[in-house]
Amino acid sequence: MNPELLQRLETLEINQAFQEENLERLEQQVVLQQKQLDQLQRQVKSLMAQHKNPGDESHTQTVFDPDNEVPPHY
């Protein structure tokens, strides 16, 4: 085989390996983002349920009131 063709073939193989590695990283990122999206959707559903049922004390949190807070230096 001619040296020029061998060089071109080697370059193509290197590029293909690089593209495979990038594709794997992108796939991992997509999986991670999908997990985060699923978690955020569950949180939104939970917040919407809490908003619809404001009398349910099991999900309410104390609201910050600056008038009742003691400064940190006391």
C-alpha positions as CSV (number, residue, x, y, z in Angstrom):
1,M,0.0,0.0,0.0
2,N,1.2,3.5,-0.7
3,P,2.5,5.5,2.2
4,E,0.1,8.4,1.5
5,L,-2.9,6.1,1.7
6,L,-1.6,4.5,4.9
7,Q,-1.3,8.0,6.5
8,R,-4.8,8.9,5.4
9,L,-6.1,5.6,6.8
10,E,-4.3,6.2,10.1
11,T,-5.7,9.7,10.4
12,L,-9.3,8.4,9.7
13,E,-8.9,5.7,12.4
14,I,-7.6,8.2,14.9
15,N,-10.5,10.6,14.1
16,Q,-13.0,7.7,14.4
17,A,-11.7,6.7,17.8
18,F,-11.9,10.3,19.0
19,Q,-15.5,10.5,17.7
20,E,-16.4,7.3,19.5
21,E,-15.0,8.7,22.8
22,N,-16.9,11.9,22.4
23,L,-20.1,10.1,21.6
24,E,-19.7,8.0,24.8
25,R,-19.2,11.2,26.9
26,L,-22.3,12.8,25.3
27,E,-24.4,9.7,26.0
28,Q,-23.3,9.7,29.6
29,Q,-24.2,13.4,29.9
30,V,-27.7,12.8,28.4
31,V,-28.3,10.0,30.9
32,L,-27.3,12.2,33.8
33,Q,-29.5,15.1,32.5
34,Q,-32.4,12.7,32.1
35,K,-32.1,11.6,35.7
36,Q,-31.9,15.3,36.8
37,L,-35.0,16.1,34.7
38,D,-36.9,13.2,36.2
39,Q,-36.0,14.3,39.7
40,L,-37.1,17.9,38.9
41,Q,-40.4,16.7,37.5
42,R,-41.1,14.7,40.7
43,Q,-40.3,17.8,42.8
44,V,-42.6,20.0,40.7
45,K,-45.4,17.5,41.1
46,S,-44.8,17.4,44.8
47,L,-44.8,21.2,45.1
48,M,-48.0,21.4,43.0
49,A,-49.7,18.9,45.3
50,Q,-48.6,20.9,48.3
51,H,-50.0,24.1,46.7
52,K,-53.3,22.4,46.0
53,N,-53.5,21.1,49.7
54,P,-52.2,24.0,51.8
55,G,-53.8,22.5,55.0
56,D,-51.5,19.4,54.8
57,E,-48.9,20.2,57.5
58,S,-46.6,17.3,56.7
59,H,-45.1,19.2,53.7
60,T,-45.1,22.8,55.0
61,Q,-41.9,24.4,56.0
62,T,-41.3,27.4,58.4
63,V,-41.3,30.7,56.5
64,F,-38.3,32.9,57.1
65,D,-39.4,36.0,59.1
66,P,-36.5,38.6,59.4
67,D,-38.3,40.3,62.3
68,N,-38.0,37.2,64.4
69,E,-34.3,36.5,63.6
70,V,-31.5,37.3,66.0
71,P,-28.4,38.7,64.3
72,P,-25.5,36.2,64.2
73,H,-23.3,38.3,66.5
74,Y,-25.7,37.8,69.5
